[in-house]
Amino acid sequence: MNNDTVTAKSKFSMHQALRLIAGVMILVSLALTYFVHPNWVFFSVFIALNLIQSAFTKWCPMITILKKAGLKE
């Protein structure tokens, strides 16, 4: 791994990663709903409810995971 790759990784903030993960999870759950079974829509509902609760409680489980993974705010 060269220094450019390491520098690029260190510029990726925790909140950018959170938005990326949430967006990907929503798209995956919608694809599963369409292609696999309609009940996968509840995965999208779970993600939405988690985002809503994090707005009120200022705590998000994914942020905790990303901090443990070493991402900086």
matplotlib code that plots the C-alpha trace (Angstrom):
import matplotlib.pyplot as plt

x = [0.0, 1.5, 1.2, -1.5, -3.8, -3.2, -3.7, -7.0, -8.3, -7.4, -9.5, -12.6, -14.6, -16.8, -19.9, -19.1, -18.8, -22.1, -24.0, -22.4, -23.3, -26.9, -27.4, -26.0, -28.1, -31.3, -30.5, -29.7, -32.9, -35.0, -33.3, -34.1, -37.7, -38.1, -36.1, -36.5, -39.5, -41.7, -41.1, -37.5, -39.1, -39.0, -35.3, -35.7, -38.1, -35.6, -32.8, -35.2, -36.3, -32.6, -31.8, -34.8, -33.9, -30.3, -31.5, -33.2, -30.8, -27.6, -26.5, -26.1, -24.9, -23.0, -21.0, -19.9, -18.8, -17.0, -15.2, -14.0, -12.8, -10.6, -12.4, -12.0, -14.8]
y = [0.0, 3.4, 6.7, 8.1, 5.3, 5.8, 9.6, 9.1, 6.7, 9.1, 11.9, 9.8, 11.0, 9.0, 10.9, 10.4, 6.7, 6.7, 8.3, 5.9, 2.8, 4.0, 4.7, 1.3, -0.5, 1.2, 0.3, -3.3, -3.6, -2.1, -4.6, -7.5, -6.3, -6.2, -9.3, -11.6, -11.0, -8.0, -8.4, -7.1, -3.7, -4.0, -3.8, -0.3, 0.6, -0.5, 1.6, 4.6, 4.2, 3.9, 7.2, 8.9, 7.8, 8.8, 12.4, 12.5, 10.6, 11.7, 8.0, 5.8, 2.2, 2.5, 5.5, 3.3, 0.6, 3.1, 4.6, 1.1, 0.6, 3.7, 6.3, 9.9, 12.4]
z = [0.0, -1.0, 1.0, -1.3, -0.3, 3.4, 3.1, 1.2, 3.9, 6.7, 5.0, 5.0, 8.0, 10.3, 9.2, 5.5, 6.2, 8.1, 5.3, 2.8, 4.9, 5.5, 1.8, 0.7, 3.3, 2.1, -1.5, -0.6, 1.4, -1.5, -3.9, -1.6, -1.3, -5.1, -6.1, -3.0, -0.8, 0.0, 3.8, 3.3, 3.3, 7.1, 6.9, 5.3, 8.1, 10.7, 9.1, 8.9, 12.6, 13.7, 11.8, 13.4, 17.0, 16.5, 15.7, 19.1, 21.3, 19.5, 19.6, 16.6, 16.9, 13.6, 14.9, 17.9, 15.4, 13.2, 16.3, 17.3, 13.7, 14.1, 12.0, 13.1, 13.5]

ax = plt.figure().add_subplot(projection="3d")
ax.plot(x, y, z, "-o")
ax.set_aspect("equal")
plt.show()
